[in-house]
Amino acid sequence: MSVDGTPISSTDLARIEAEDKLHEAMQVKTVRVIAGASRDAAECRAILDMLGIDRATVVAARGADGGIAPTSPDSTSPDSTPPRSKRRVAAA
């Protein structure tokens, strides 16, 4: 039943579920794009907060890359990822 009490067809329910899945997938992609373009974690968090993207979506996006766990900055293992360089700015 809908909010106003009218019945919802199975077709409408399927459409609603498909839209929800698409919305979740788009949020995960958004998190990945913002994380890649942000200068640091604070900027990334600020933008995600502005967009209203919650922690569960960030965790889902982190898991979407094959389950790679973030490394600590003081990690000394030889296979740790080197820190990202600063963004380059195109010459005018």
N, C-alpha and C positions, 0 to 999 in steps of 0.2 A: 504494500500500500504506500502511496505517496503521502506527502505532508497533508494534502487537502482531502485524503481519504479515497481518492480514485485509484483503481487497480493499475499496476504497472505490468505491461506485457513482458513475456520472456525475451522478446526481441529488444525491448528497451533496456532490460536488465543486462543483456549481453553487450549492448552498445555502451552502457554506463561502465561496465567492467573493462571493456576495451579502452575507453577513454582514460580510466584510472591507470591502467598499465602504461599507456602512452605518456601520461603526465609524469608518472614515476620515472620512466626511462629518460624523459627530457630533463628532469631534475638531476638525475645522475650525470648526464652529459654536461649539464650546466656546471655542476660541482667540479668536474674534471677540467673544463675549460678555464674556469676561474682560478683553480689551483695552479694550473700551468701558466697563467698570465700574471698572477700576483707576484709582487716583489718579495713578500715574506708572509709568514703565517698570520700575523696580525691583520694585514691588509686582506688576506683571503677570508678570515673570519668575519671581518667587518662587512665585506661585500655579501657574503652568504647570509649574514644577519639582516642586512638591508633587504635582501630578496626573500627573507622568511624561510630559508632552507634549514631544516632541523638537523640535529646530530645523526639521526637514524639514516637520513639520506646521504650524509657524508660518509658514514660507515659503509653503506651499500656501494657508494662510488669507489671507496677504497678497496672493497672486495671485488669489484668489477674488473680490476686490473690484474687478476690472477692471484689475489691474496698476498701481494707483497706488503709486508709490514713495514711501517716507517722505522727508520734507524735513528738512533740518538746521535746528536752532533758530536759527542765525544767517543763515538765508536772507533775502535782501533783495528777491527778485523780487516784483513786484506781485501775482502770482497765487498766492503761497504761502499755505497754510492758516494762519489765526491760531491761537495756542495755545489749548487747551481751558481753560475756566474751572474753578475748583475745584467739587467736588460740593456741591450744596445739601443742607442738612439741614432736614427738615420741623420746623416749630415744634411744641412739645409741647402 
